[in-house]
Amino acid sequence: MMWWWHGLSLVGSLAVTGPIGVAIAIWLVAGRSWHLTAAWCALFGAGMALVVATKVAFMGWGVGVEAVEFAGFSGHAMRAAAVFPVAGYLLVRTRSLSWRAAATAAGVALAMLIAISRVYVEAHSVSESVTGCLLGLLVAMSFIWYASVREHLALSRWLLLMCLPIVVIAPRVEPVPAERWIEQLAMHLSGREQTYTRAIWHKPKSRQYTPSAGFPL
């Protein structure tokens, strides 16, 4: 069953969810939905910024919650919970309420499975995956609520098809070293030569920090 969880984890990677987030913005721009474009970029950007901020806080200063092993929001879980419900909602926005609810629920279910996969592949703790997923759902539900009160929204499904090549090609492109960038940012801001890792929670308190063992975005 591990191949299943690894596959789900890949679906939540930056190489997949990042381009989908961009594709949603392109779709909204092509439909001349300027207010929704701004709302989506602001909400998704804020979610990403919070993920980075919590990771930098831990890597640079060791700020986390040891009791629940929280060292930062799961980026995979946050992005998946933000993009998949929104993509489903926008795809069937002109259909009945039941269609919109079903498409949104399918996106939420996929996001939850991706969040669970991050625990099974031992990339994140339960607290990091759950909070990351909740953060992403807050982004998605805020956008969907805002989109539901906008009376004029002309979005063509053909525009979505035009964005699909981005999603298909993205996983095959060389991964962006976002994890390393966050580590470098944390070291630059904190003035340290090494980043904190979860190992500090399993060693004597006299050990203040350890060499970075990697931190999945």
C-alpha positions as CSV (number, residue, x, y, z in Angstrom):
1,M,0.0,0.0,0.0
2,M,3.0,2.4,0.4
3,W,3.0,3.0,-3.4
4,W,-0.5,4.4,-3.0
5,W,0.5,6.8,-0.3
6,H,3.7,7.9,-2.2
7,G,1.6,8.4,-5.3
8,L,-0.8,10.6,-3.4
9,S,2.0,12.5,-1.9
10,L,3.4,13.3,-5.3
11,V,0.0,14.7,-6.4
12,G,0.4,17.3,-3.6
13,S,3.9,18.3,-4.6
14,L,4.8,21.8,-5.6
15,A,5.5,20.5,-9.2
16,V,1.8,19.6,-9.4
17,T,-0.2,21.9,-7.1
18,G,1.9,25.0,-7.9
19,P,1.0,24.9,-11.7
20,I,-2.6,24.2,-10.9
21,G,-2.7,27.2,-8.7
22,V,-1.2,29.3,-11.5
23,A,-3.6,27.7,-14.0
24,I,-6.6,28.8,-11.9
25,A,-5.3,32.3,-11.9
26,I,-4.8,32.2,-15.7
27,W,-8.3,30.8,-16.1
28,L,-9.8,33.6,-14.1
29,V,-7.7,36.2,-16.0
30,A,-8.8,34.8,-19.4
31,G,-12.4,35.0,-18.2
32,R,-11.8,38.7,-17.2
33,S,-12.7,38.0,-13.6
34,W,-10.4,40.6,-12.2
35,H,-11.8,40.6,-8.7
36,L,-11.7,36.9,-8.4
37,T,-8.2,36.8,-9.8
38,A,-7.0,39.2,-7.2
39,A,-8.8,37.3,-4.4
40,W,-7.4,34.0,-5.5
41,C,-3.8,35.3,-5.8
42,A,-4.1,37.0,-2.4
43,L,-5.6,34.0,-0.6
44,F,-3.3,31.4,-2.2
45,G,-0.3,33.7,-1.7
46,A,-1.1,34.2,1.9
47,G,-1.4,30.5,2.5
48,M,1.9,29.8,0.9
49,A,3.5,32.7,2.9
50,L,2.3,31.2,6.2
51,V,3.7,27.8,5.3
52,V,7.1,29.4,4.5
53,A,7.0,31.6,7.7
54,T,6.4,28.6,10.0
55,K,9.1,26.6,8.4
56,V,11.6,29.5,8.6
57,A,10.7,30.1,12.2
58,F,11.5,26.5,13.1
59,M,14.6,26.1,10.9
60,G,16.1,29.5,12.0
61,W,15.1,29.7,15.6
62,G,13.6,26.4,16.6
63,V,10.1,27.8,17.0
64,G,7.7,24.9,17.1
65,V,5.4,22.9,19.3
66,E,7.4,19.9,20.7
67,A,4.4,18.3,22.4
68,V,2.7,17.6,19.0
69,E,5.9,17.7,16.9
70,F,4.8,20.8,14.9
71,A,7.6,22.3,13.0
72,G,5.6,24.1,10.3
73,F,2.5,23.7,8.2
74,S,2.7,20.9,5.6
75,G,3.0,22.7,2.2
76,H,1.7,19.6,0.3
77,A,-1.5,19.5,2.5
78,M,-2.0,23.3,2.3
79,R,-1.7,23.5,-1.5
80,A,-3.8,20.4,-2.2
81,A,-6.6,21.7,0.1
82,A,-6.5,25.1,-1.5
83,V,-6.4,24.2,-5.2
84,F,-8.4,21.0,-5.7
85,P,-11.7,22.1,-4.1
86,V,-11.5,25.5,-6.0
87,A,-10.7,23.8,-9.3
88,G,-13.7,21.4,-8.9
89,Y,-16.0,24.3,-7.9
90,L,-15.0,26.5,-10.9
91,L,-15.3,23.6,-13.4
92,V,-19.0,23.1,-12.5
93,R,-19.9,26.6,-11.3
94,T,-22.7,27.0,-13.8
95,R,-24.3,23.7,-12.9
96,S,-26.8,23.1,-10.1
97,L,-25.9,23.4,-6.4
98,S,-25.7,19.7,-6.0
99,W,-23.0,19.5,-8.8
100,R,-21.0,22.3,-7.2
101,A,-21.2,20.7,-3.8
102,A,-20.1,17.3,-5.2
103,A,-17.2,18.7,-7.1
104,T,-16.0,20.7,-4.1
105,A,-16.4,17.7,-1.8
106,A,-14.4,15.6,-4.2
107,G,-11.6,18.2,-4.1
108,V,-11.7,18.2,-0.3
109,A,-11.6,14.4,-0.1
110,L,-8.5,14.3,-2.4
111,A,-6.8,17.0,-0.3
112,M,-7.5,15.0,2.9
113,L,-6.0,11.9,1.4
114,I,-2.9,13.8,0.4
115,A,-2.6,15.2,3.9
116,I,-2.9,11.6,5.3
117,S,-0.2,10.4,2.8
118,R,2.3,12.9,4.2
119,V,2.0,11.1,7.5
120,Y,2.3,7.7,6.0
121,V,5.4,8.5,4.1
122,E,6.9,10.0,7.3
123,A,7.4,13.5,5.8
124,H,5.2,15.3,8.4
125,S,3.7,14.7,11.8
126,V,-0.1,14.4,12.2
127,S,-0.2,18.0,13.6
128,E,1.6,19.4,10.6
129,S,-0.5,17.6,8.0
130,V,-3.8,18.4,9.8
131,T,-3.1,22.1,10.2
132,G,-1.7,22.4,6.7
133,C,-4.9,20.9,5.3
134,L,-7.1,23.2,7.5
135,L,-5.1,26.2,6.3
136,G,-5.6,25.2,2.7
137,L,-9.3,24.6,3.2
138,L,-9.7,28.0,4.7
139,V,-8.1,29.4,1.6
140,A,-10.4,27.4,-0.7
141,M,-13.6,28.0,1.2
142,S,-12.9,31.7,1.5
143,F,-12.4,31.9,-2.3
144,I,-15.5,29.8,-3.1
145,W,-17.6,31.9,-0.8
146,Y,-16.4,35.1,-2.5
147,A,-17.0,33.6,-6.0
148,S,-20.5,32.5,-5.0
149,V,-21.5,36.1,-4.3
150,R,-20.1,37.4,-7.6
151,E,-23.0,37.7,-10.1
152,H,-20.9,38.0,-13.2
153,L,-18.4,35.3,-13.8
154,A,-17.8,34.1,-17.4
155,L,-15.6,31.1,-17.3
156,S,-15.4,28.6,-20.2
157,R,-14.5,25.0,-19.6
158,W,-12.3,25.3,-22.8
159,L,-10.1,27.7,-20.9
160,L,-9.5,25.0,-18.3
161,L,-8.5,22.5,-21.1
162,M,-6.0,25.1,-22.3
163,C,-4.3,25.0,-18.9
164,L,-4.1,21.2,-18.7
165,P,-0.8,21.0,-20.5
166,I,0.8,22.9,-17.7
167,V,-0.4,20.3,-15.2
168,V,0.7,17.4,-17.4
169,I,4.2,18.7,-18.1
170,A,4.9,20.1,-14.6
171,P,5.7,16.8,-12.8
172,R,8.3,16.0,-15.5
173,V,10.1,19.2,-15.1
174,E,13.2,19.4,-12.8
175,P,11.9,20.1,-9.3
176,V,12.3,23.6,-8.0
177,P,14.7,23.5,-5.0
178,A,12.2,25.3,-2.8
179,E,13.2,23.3,0.3
180,R,16.8,24.4,0.0
181,W,15.7,28.0,-0.6
182,I,13.8,28.0,2.6
183,E,16.7,26.6,4.5
184,Q,19.0,29.3,3.1
185,L,16.5,32.0,4.0
186,A,16.2,30.7,7.5
187,M,20.0,30.6,7.9
188,H,20.3,34.1,6.4
189,L,17.7,35.6,8.7
190,S,18.8,33.9,11.9
191,G,22.5,34.2,11.2
192,R,23.1,30.5,11.8
193,E,25.3,28.2,9.8
194,Q,23.0,25.3,10.3
195,T,19.2,24.9,10.6
196,Y,17.2,23.4,13.4
197,T,15.6,20.0,12.7
198,R,13.2,17.8,14.6
199,A,16.3,16.0,16.1
200,I,16.5,18.7,18.8
201,W,13.3,17.2,20.3
202,H,15.0,13.8,20.7
203,K,18.4,14.8,22.0
204,P,19.6,16.4,25.3
205,K,18.5,20.0,25.7
206,S,22.1,21.1,25.7
207,R,22.2,20.5,22.0
208,Q,20.7,23.6,20.5
209,Y,20.7,22.7,16.8
210,T,21.8,20.0,14.4
211,P,22.8,19.9,10.8
212,S,19.8,20.0,8.5
213,A,18.5,16.6,7.5
214,G,16.1,18.1,5.0
215,F,12.6,19.5,5.4
216,P,9.9,18.6,2.9
217,L,7.9,21.5,1.5
